[in-house]
C-alpha cells in the first residue's frame, strides 16, 4: 500500500496522546521529531519502506500544569480495594496539591469519578455527579468544601469493606503480647483500632 494511505485505527502514539489528555496532563509541543523529515521523504522517494516505531509509553511529565506521578488505576467497585484506591487518590492529591484541578472540590470529584469504571460502580458515579450538579445549581459554588465532605461520606457508606471491620474487631479482642515484642504489638493494635472503627477512648 501507499505509505501515506489513511489509517483505519488509532496508532499507538494517538492512543498515548488521548490517554495523556484525558488524565489532565499537559502535552508538550516543543519535542523535536524522532527522525528528520528529510530522511523520511528520501526513503519514500527511493521506494524504501520505512517503519518508525513510536516511543514507549512513559509517565506524564511534571512540566507546566501536568500532574505529578502516573494516573491512578481504575476502581471497579470492589469493596476489598476501595480503601487502597482512596488512599492512593489522597496521596496523588497531596503530591499535586499545587495544581489548579485540586483547588476546586467540584473538579476534584469529577477527576475521582473519571477513575470509576464498570457495572458495579458506573451508575453510582453518575448519581454522584448528578447530586453535585444539583447542589451547584441550587445553593453551593464549585469551590465549597461541602461537595468533598458529602462525597467522601457517600463513598464510605457504599464501598466500605464491612468484612474487614468485623475481622479487625475479632482480631483486636484476641490480641495478645507475643514474645515481648511491644513495638510490633503497639503497631498491630493501632492498625486494628483504625480498621475496626474504634476511637482511642473506646
Backbone torsions as a table, in degrees:
resi	resn	phi	psi	omega
1	UNK	NA	157.3	176.7
2	UNK	-61.5	136.0	-176.8
3	UNK	-62.5	-17.1	179.6
4	UNK	-104.6	20.2	179.6
5	UNK	-64.2	147.6	-179.7
6	UNK	-64.4	134.3	180.0
7	UNK	-81.0	149.0	-176.7
8	UNK	-97.7	-6.1	179.5
9	UNK	-150.2	168.2	179.7
10	UNK	-63.3	136.2	173.2
11	UNK	-78.7	163.5	178.0
12	UNK	-55.2	-38.6	-178.3
13	UNK	-69.7	-34.5	177.3
14	UNK	-65.0	-42.0	177.8
15	UNK	-63.5	-37.8	179.8
16	UNK	-65.6	-41.2	178.0
17	UNK	-62.3	-44.4	180.0
18	UNK	-60.9	-46.0	-179.1
19	UNK	-62.1	-43.4	-179.5
20	UNK	-65.0	-42.9	-177.5
21	UNK	-66.0	-41.9	-178.0
22	UNK	-73.5	-15.8	178.4
23	UNK	-85.7	-3.9	179.0
24	UNK	90.0	6.1	-178.7
25	UNK	-85.6	157.3	178.1
26	UNK	-84.9	139.5	176.5
27	UNK	-100.5	115.3	-178.3
28	UNK	-69.4	141.0	-179.3
29	UNK	-113.7	12.7	-177.5
30	UNK	-113.2	23.4	179.0
31	UNK	-89.6	126.6	-179.4
32	UNK	-68.9	156.3	178.9
33	UNK	-59.8	152.8	178.1
34	UNK	-67.4	-36.0	-179.4
35	UNK	-130.5	132.7	178.6
36	UNK	-55.0	140.4	-178.5
37	UNK	-58.3	-34.5	-177.1
38	UNK	-62.6	-35.7	179.1
39	UNK	-69.5	-38.2	179.1
40	UNK	-64.7	-47.0	-178.8
41	UNK	-64.9	-36.2	179.1
42	UNK	-62.7	-39.2	179.3
43	UNK	-66.6	-38.8	179.3
44	UNK	-65.9	-44.8	-179.0
45	UNK	-62.7	-37.7	-178.3
46	UNK	-78.4	-2.6	179.7
47	UNK	80.7	15.4	-178.8
48	UNK	-91.1	134.7	176.7
49	UNK	-81.5	122.6	-178.5
50	UNK	-109.0	124.5	175.9
51	UNK	-110.1	115.3	-178.2
52	UNK	-111.9	106.4	-179.2
53	UNK	-73.4	138.3	177.3
54	UNK	-70.2	155.7	178.6
55	UNK	-65.2	151.4	178.6
56	UNK	-63.1	150.4	179.4
57	UNK	-63.6	135.1	-179.8
58	UNK	-126.0	165.4	177.6
59	UNK	-66.7	148.6	177.9
60	UNK	-56.2	143.2	179.1
61	UNK	-77.4	170.9	178.1
62	UNK	-109.8	24.9	177.9
63	UNK	-80.4	150.1	176.2
64	UNK	58.8	-128.3	-178.5
65	UNK	-96.3	9.5	179.2
66	UNK	-64.0	151.0	-178.2
67	UNK	-87.4	142.6	176.1
68	UNK	-71.9	152.7	177.5
69	UNK	72.6	169.3	-179.5
70	UNK	-82.8	155.8	178.5
71	UNK	-61.4	155.2	-179.2
72	UNK	-71.9	154.3	171.3
73	UNK	-69.8	154.8	-179.0
74	UNK	-73.1	146.0	175.8
75	UNK	-102.1	126.3	-173.7
76	UNK	-104.2	5.3	178.8
77	UNK	99.9	4.2	178.5
78	UNK	-71.5	114.4	-177.2
79	UNK	-61.9	-28.0	179.1
80	UNK	-67.8	-18.4	-177.2
81	UNK	-112.2	-0.9	-175.1
82	UNK	-65.5	-40.1	-178.9
83	UNK	-65.3	-44.1	179.2
84	UNK	-63.8	-39.3	179.7
85	UNK	-65.3	-42.5	-179.9
86	UNK	-64.7	-40.7	178.4
87	UNK	-64.3	-40.8	178.9
88	UNK	-63.8	-40.3	178.8
89	UNK	-65.0	-40.7	179.0
90	UNK	-63.8	-40.6	177.4
91	UNK	-64.3	-41.4	178.9
92	UNK	-62.8	-41.0	178.8
93	UNK	-61.6	-48.7	-178.4
94	UNK	-63.1	-36.5	179.6
95	UNK	-67.9	-28.8	-176.3
96	UNK	-114.8	22.9	-172.6
97	UNK	-63.1	-17.3	177.6
98	UNK	-85.1	-7.9	-178.6
99	UNK	-79.7	141.4	-175.1
100	UNK	-55.8	-36.4	-174.5
101	UNK	-63.8	-24.7	-178.3
102	UNK	-91.5	-1.8	177.7
103	UNK	-77.0	-28.0	-172.2
104	UNK	-111.1	116.4	-179.1
105	UNK	-52.3	-38.4	-179.3
106	UNK	-59.8	-48.3	-179.2
107	UNK	-69.7	-34.9	-179.8
108	UNK	-64.0	-41.9	178.1
109	UNK	-67.5	-40.1	177.5
110	UNK	-60.5	-38.6	177.1
111	UNK	-65.2	-42.1	178.0
112	UNK	-61.1	-49.7	-178.1
113	UNK	-62.7	-26.8	179.0
114	UNK	-67.5	-15.8	179.5
115	UNK	-99.9	11.5	177.3
116	UNK	-104.7	125.0	-177.6
117	UNK	-140.7	145.6	173.2
118	UNK	118.1	165.1	-177.2
119	UNK	-62.7	-33.2	-175.2
120	UNK	-77.3	-12.2	-173.5
121	UNK	-134.8	-14.9	-175.9
122	UNK	-60.9	-48.7	-179.9
123	UNK	-64.5	-38.5	179.0
124	UNK	-63.6	-41.1	179.0
125	UNK	-62.9	-42.5	178.3
126	UNK	-63.7	-38.6	178.5
127	UNK	-63.7	-42.1	179.1
128	UNK	-65.1	-39.8	178.5
129	UNK	-63.2	-40.3	178.9
130	UNK	-64.0	-40.3	-179.7
131	UNK	-63.8	-43.5	-179.2
132	UNK	-70.0	-33.9	176.6
133	UNK	-65.6	-40.0	178.0
134	UNK	-64.8	-40.0	178.5
135	UNK	-62.5	-42.0	-179.9
136	UNK	-66.5	-36.8	-177.9
137	UNK	-72.9	-23.9	-173.8
138	UNK	-106.2	-45.2	-171.5
139	UNK	-148.5	-13.8	-175.8
140	UNK	-118.1	147.7	173.9
141	UNK	-86.3	168.2	-176.9
142	UNK	-62.8	-27.6	-171.8
143	UNK	-99.1	14.3	-179.1
144	UNK	-85.9	139.0	-175.6
145	UNK	-65.9	-18.0	178.6
146	UNK	-51.4	-40.4	-176.8
147	UNK	-59.5	-48.1	-176.4
148	UNK	-69.8	-37.7	179.3
149	UNK	-62.7	-47.2	179.3
150	UNK	-64.5	-39.9	-178.5
151	UNK	-65.8	-43.1	178.7
152	UNK	-60.5	-42.1	179.2
153	UNK	-62.2	-44.7	-179.9
154	UNK	-63.8	-39.6	-179.5
155	UNK	-64.0	-46.2	-178.5
156	UNK	-66.6	-39.4	-179.5
157	UNK	-65.6	-32.6	-175.0
158	UNK	-89.2	-38.6	-169.5
159	UNK	-119.4	12.9	174.8
160	UNK	-66.4	135.8	178.2
161	UNK	-78.8	99.1	-176.2
162	UNK	-66.9	-31.8	179.8
163	UNK	-64.4	-35.8	179.0
164	UNK	-63.0	-39.0	-178.6
165	UNK	-66.6	-43.6	179.5
166	UNK	-65.0	-44.4	-179.9
167	UNK	-63.6	-38.0	180.0
168	UNK	-66.5	-39.2	178.7
169	UNK	-62.7	-43.5	179.8
170	UNK	-63.3	-46.3	-179.6
171	UNK	-64.2	-35.3	-179.4
172	UNK	-66.5	-41.9	-179.4
173	UNK	-70.2	-24.4	-179.6
174	UNK	-97.3	3.5	-175.6
175	UNK	-68.0	133.4	178.4
176	UNK	-133.9	155.8	174.6
177	UNK	-72.3	124.2	-177.3
178	UNK	-112.6	122.4	171.8
179	UNK	56.4	28.3	174.6
180	UNK	68.7	14.1	-179.8
181	UNK	-87.4	80.4	-172.9
182	UNK	-66.8	-34.4	-179.2
183	UNK	-63.6	-44.2	178.4
184	UNK	-64.7	-39.9	-179.6
185	UNK	-64.4	-41.2	178.8
186	UNK	-65.4	-43.3	179.4
187	UNK	-62.5	-43.2	178.8
188	UNK	-64.7	-42.4	178.7
189	UNK	-59.2	-47.8	-178.7
190	UNK	-64.1	-37.7	178.7
191	UNK	-65.4	-46.8	-179.9
192	UNK	-67.0	-34.3	178.5
193	UNK	-58.5	-46.1	-179.8
194	UNK	-68.4	-42.6	-178.9
195	UNK	-65.4	-35.1	-179.4
196	UNK	-77.3	-16.2	179.0
197	UNK	84.7	17.1	177.9
198	UNK	-86.4	150.4	169.3
199	UNK	-88.4	168.6	179.2
200	UNK	-63.6	-37.4	178.9
201	UNK	-64.3	-41.7	178.9
202	UNK	-64.7	NA	NA
